[in-house]
């Protein structure tokens, strides 16, 4: 009877340890899933159009080329909160 009691206690401890490990793994998996979903939504948002801003490096190179070749600088328009803005 003592052996059965010890055996059931150790089995219970092993079960609880396994349950805690699985719980932690599930929490990590859930966090990773949420992160991936958020990242995917941002990528989809960028694909759907809207105001796509040029990178500053491209703008600088384009402005430099215009200055070097005697052309006026480009006026850029961006939609900012529903209103057109010139830069």
C-alpha positions, 0 to 999 in steps of 0.5 A: 500500500505504501508503494502504491501511494508513493508511486501515485505521488510520483506519477502525479508529480510527473503529470503536473510537470508535464502539464506545466511544460505543455502549458509553457509551450502552448503559451510560447506557440500562441505568442509566436502565432500572434506575432506572425499574424500581426506581421502578416497583416502589416505586409497585407496592409502595405500591399493594398496600396495607399500612400506608398512613401519613397525612401529618403535615399531615392528622393535624395538621389532623384533631387541630386540628379535633377539639380545636376541636369538642370531640371526643377526639383520634383514636387511630391504629393502624399495623402496624410490622413485623407488630405493631400500634402506637398513636400 
